[in-house]
C-alpha cells in the first residue's frame, strides 16, 4: 500500500513563515557584516578602557545596555574618570548625540509604520545603523518595524560582544590598544563607499569631507576651539546640503512646471 501524506494550509503556513524569517535574518546579517567587524574592533578598546580606568568589567555591559553610543561611551568613561559632575556629563552627552536629531528627521517616513518597534529603533539608532536603514529595502512578506529592528538588534549585539571581550580580557591580562581605535575611521569609510555605490550620489560625502576639513583648518589656526570641531562640521555640512539641495529642487520644479 502507498500512503500519501498531505499538508493542510494550517500546517504549511508556520513552515513558510519560518523559512521567510530565516531568509530575512540571513539578509539582515549579510547587510550588517561590516558593522560586526567594526563594532567588535571598536568595542574591545572600549572594554579595555573601562577596566584600565579602574572600573569593574560589568560597567562596560551596563553602559552598552543603557547608552549604546560609541562616542558617548568613550567620552563618558573619560568624564567619569575625571570626576565630572552629572550635569556636565549629561550636557556633554547631549551635544555629542545632537546629530541624531537630523537622523531622526530623515527617518520619519521609514519609521512611520514601525508600530511597537519605534521606541527600540530610536534607542538603537547609531551612525552605522542609520547608514544601513537609510539605504536598505524591506524584503517581501516582512514588516518594516521587525526588519529594521532586526538590523538594529544585530548591530547592538556586535557592540555588546566587542565591549565584553575587551572588558573581560582587560581584567585577566595587560593589553596595549594603541591605534586600535582607528577601526572607527575605517568603518565609516566602508559605510560611505557602500552608500555611494547604492545611491550613485557622491555629493553628500564630498560635502561632509569638505566641511570637516574646513572645521579642522579653523581649529588648527586657533580660530575655532578644538572641542567644537565636530559640531561646526556637522552644522556647516547640514547647512550646505540644505542650501544646495533646496536650490536644486527648486530649479527642478521650475523646469518641470515650464514643461
C-alpha positions as CSV (number, residue, x, y, z in Angstrom):
1,X,0.0,0.0,0.0
2,X,1.1,3.6,-0.7
3,X,0.2,6.2,1.8
4,X,0.0,9.8,0.7
5,X,0.7,12.5,3.2
6,X,-0.6,16.0,2.6
7,X,0.0,19.2,4.5
8,X,-3.0,21.3,5.2
9,X,-2.8,25.1,4.8
10,X,-2.8,25.3,8.6
11,X,0.3,23.1,8.9
12,X,2.2,24.6,5.9
13,X,1.8,28.3,7.0
14,X,4.1,28.1,10.0
15,X,6.7,26.3,8.0
16,X,6.6,29.0,5.3
17,X,6.8,31.8,7.9
18,X,9.9,30.1,9.5
19,X,11.6,29.9,6.0
20,X,10.8,33.6,5.3
21,X,12.1,34.6,8.7
22,X,15.4,32.6,8.2
23,X,15.8,34.3,4.7
24,X,15.3,37.7,6.2
25,X,17.7,37.0,9.0
26,X,20.3,36.0,6.5
27,X,19.7,39.2,4.6
28,X,20.0,41.3,7.7
29,X,23.1,39.5,8.9
30,X,24.8,39.8,5.5
31,X,23.9,43.5,5.5
32,X,25.4,44.1,8.9
33,X,28.7,42.0,8.5
34,X,30.8,45.2,8.0
35,X,29.3,46.6,11.2
36,X,30.2,43.3,13.0
37,X,33.9,43.7,12.3
38,X,33.9,47.4,13.0
39,X,31.9,47.2,16.3
40,X,33.9,44.3,17.7
41,X,37.1,46.1,16.8
42,X,35.9,49.3,18.4
43,X,34.1,47.7,21.3
44,X,37.2,45.8,22.5
45,X,39.2,49.1,23.2
46,X,36.2,50.5,25.0
47,X,36.0,47.5,27.3
48,X,39.7,47.8,27.9
49,X,39.4,51.5,28.6
50,X,36.7,50.7,31.3
51,X,38.9,48.3,33.1
52,X,42.1,50.5,32.7
53,X,40.2,53.4,34.3
54,X,39.6,51.3,37.4
55,X,36.0,50.3,36.9
56,X,34.6,46.7,37.1
57,X,34.1,44.8,33.8
58,X,30.3,44.8,34.1
59,X,30.2,48.6,33.8
60,X,31.0,48.1,30.1
61,X,27.9,45.9,29.7
62,X,25.8,48.3,31.7
63,X,26.8,51.3,29.5
64,X,26.1,49.2,26.3
65,X,22.6,48.4,27.6
66,X,21.7,51.9,28.7
67,X,23.6,54.3,26.5
68,X,24.6,52.4,23.3
69,X,26.7,55.2,21.8
70,X,30.3,54.6,20.8
71,X,31.4,58.2,21.0
72,X,29.2,58.8,24.1
73,X,30.5,55.8,25.9
74,X,34.2,56.6,25.1
75,X,33.7,60.2,26.3
76,X,31.6,59.0,29.3
77,X,34.4,56.9,30.7
78,X,36.8,59.9,30.3
79,X,34.4,62.2,32.1
80,X,33.7,59.7,34.9
81,X,37.5,59.1,35.4
82,X,38.0,62.9,35.5
83,X,35.3,63.3,38.2
84,X,32.9,65.3,36.1
85,X,29.5,66.2,37.6
86,X,26.3,64.6,36.5
87,X,25.0,67.9,34.8
88,X,28.3,68.2,32.9
89,X,28.1,64.5,31.9
90,X,24.5,64.9,30.6
91,X,25.2,68.1,28.7
92,X,28.2,66.7,27.0
93,X,26.3,63.6,26.0
94,X,23.5,65.7,24.6
95,X,25.9,67.7,22.4
96,X,27.7,64.5,21.3
97,X,24.4,63.0,20.2
98,X,22.7,66.1,18.8
99,X,23.4,64.9,15.3
100,X,20.7,62.2,15.9
101,X,18.1,64.9,15.5
102,X,18.9,65.1,11.9
103,X,19.0,61.3,11.6
104,X,15.5,61.1,13.2
105,X,14.0,63.8,10.9
106,X,15.3,61.9,7.8
107,X,13.8,58.6,9.0
108,X,10.3,59.9,9.8
109,X,8.9,58.3,6.7
110,X,10.7,55.0,7.2
111,X,9.7,54.7,10.8
112,X,6.1,55.8,10.1
113,X,4.6,52.2,10.2
114,X,7.0,50.5,12.6
115,X,4.4,50.4,15.4
116,X,5.7,49.0,18.7
117,X,9.3,48.8,17.4
118,X,9.6,52.6,17.0
119,X,10.9,53.2,20.5
120,X,13.6,50.5,20.2
121,X,14.6,51.8,16.8
122,X,15.0,55.3,18.3
123,X,17.2,53.9,21.2
124,X,19.3,51.6,18.9
125,X,19.9,54.2,16.2
126,X,23.6,54.8,15.7
127,X,25.7,56.3,12.9
128,X,26.3,52.9,11.4
129,X,22.7,51.6,11.8
130,X,21.4,54.9,10.3
131,X,23.6,54.3,7.3
132,X,22.1,50.9,6.8
133,X,18.5,51.8,7.5
134,X,18.6,54.8,5.2
135,X,19.6,52.7,2.2
136,X,18.1,49.2,2.7
137,X,14.8,47.9,1.4
138,X,12.4,45.8,3.4
139,X,12.1,42.2,2.0
140,X,8.7,41.0,0.7
141,X,6.5,39.4,3.4
142,X,8.3,41.3,6.1
143,X,7.1,44.2,8.3
144,X,9.3,47.3,8.2
145,X,9.4,47.6,12.0
146,X,10.5,44.0,12.5
147,X,13.2,44.0,9.8
148,X,14.6,47.4,10.8
149,X,14.7,46.2,14.4
150,X,16.5,43.0,13.4
151,X,19.2,45.1,11.8
152,X,19.5,47.4,14.8
153,X,19.5,44.5,17.3
154,X,22.3,42.7,15.4
155,X,24.4,45.9,15.4
156,X,23.7,46.3,19.1
157,X,24.7,42.7,19.8
158,X,28.0,43.2,18.0
159,X,28.8,46.3,20.1
160,X,28.0,44.4,23.3
161,X,30.1,41.5,22.2
162,X,33.2,43.6,21.5
163,X,32.9,45.6,24.7
164,X,32.5,42.4,26.8
165,X,35.5,40.8,25.2
166,X,37.6,43.9,25.9
167,X,36.5,44.2,29.5
168,X,37.0,40.5,30.3
169,X,40.4,40.4,28.6
170,X,41.4,43.6,30.4
171,X,40.7,42.0,33.8
172,X,42.9,39.0,33.0
173,X,45.9,40.3,31.1
174,X,47.5,43.7,30.4
175,X,46.8,44.9,26.9
176,X,48.0,47.8,24.9
177,X,45.4,49.0,22.4
178,X,47.2,52.0,20.9
179,X,46.0,52.6,17.4
180,X,43.2,50.0,17.6
181,X,40.5,52.8,17.7
182,X,41.4,53.6,14.1
183,X,38.9,50.9,13.2
184,X,36.2,53.5,13.8
185,X,37.5,55.6,10.9
186,X,37.8,52.5,8.7
187,X,34.2,51.5,9.5
188,X,32.9,55.0,8.4
189,X,34.9,54.8,5.2
190,X,33.4,51.4,4.3
191,X,29.9,52.7,5.0
192,X,30.5,55.8,2.9
193,X,31.6,53.7,0.0
194,X,28.6,51.4,0.2
195,X,26.2,54.4,0.3
196,X,27.9,55.9,-2.8
197,X,27.6,52.6,-4.6
198,X,23.9,52.3,-3.8
199,X,22.7,55.8,-4.2
200,X,25.1,56.9,-7.0
201,X,25.3,60.2,-5.3
202,X,28.7,61.4,-4.2
203,X,27.8,65.0,-3.3
204,X,26.8,64.4,0.4
205,X,30.1,62.5,1.0
206,X,32.2,65.3,-0.7
207,X,30.2,67.9,1.3
208,X,30.9,66.1,4.6
209,X,34.6,65.8,3.8
210,X,34.9,69.4,2.8
211,X,33.1,70.8,5.8
212,X,35.1,68.6,8.1
213,X,38.4,69.9,6.6
214,X,37.2,73.5,7.0
215,X,36.4,72.9,10.7
216,X,39.8,71.2,11.2
217,X,41.7,74.1,9.5
218,X,39.8,76.6,11.6
219,X,40.8,74.6,14.7
220,X,44.5,74.4,13.7
221,X,44.6,78.1,13.1
222,X,43.2,78.7,16.6
223,X,40.1,80.4,15.2
224,X,37.8,77.5,16.4
225,X,38.2,75.7,19.7
226,X,39.2,72.0,19.2
227,X,36.2,70.7,21.2
228,X,33.8,72.5,18.7
229,X,35.2,70.9,15.5
230,X,32.5,68.2,15.3
231,X,29.6,70.5,16.0
232,X,30.8,73.1,13.5
233,X,31.5,70.5,10.8
234,X,28.0,68.9,11.2
235,X,26.2,72.3,11.3
236,X,28.1,73.6,8.3
237,X,27.6,70.3,6.3
238,X,23.8,70.3,7.0
239,X,23.5,74.0,6.0
240,X,25.4,73.4,2.8
241,X,23.3,70.3,1.9
242,X,20.0,72.1,2.7
243,X,21.0,75.1,0.6
244,X,22.3,73.2,-2.4
245,X,19.5,70.6,-2.4
246,X,16.9,73.3,-1.9
247,X,18.2,75.4,-4.8
248,X,18.5,72.2,-7.0
249,X,14.9,71.0,-6.1
250,X,13.5,74.5,-6.7
251,X,15.1,74.7,-10.2
252,X,14.0,71.2,-11.0
253,X,10.4,72.1,-10.0
254,X,10.5,75.3,-12.1
255,X,11.8,73.3,-15.2
256,X,9.0,70.7,-14.8
257,X,6.3,73.4,-14.5
258,X,7.6,75.1,-17.7
259,X,7.3,71.8,-19.5
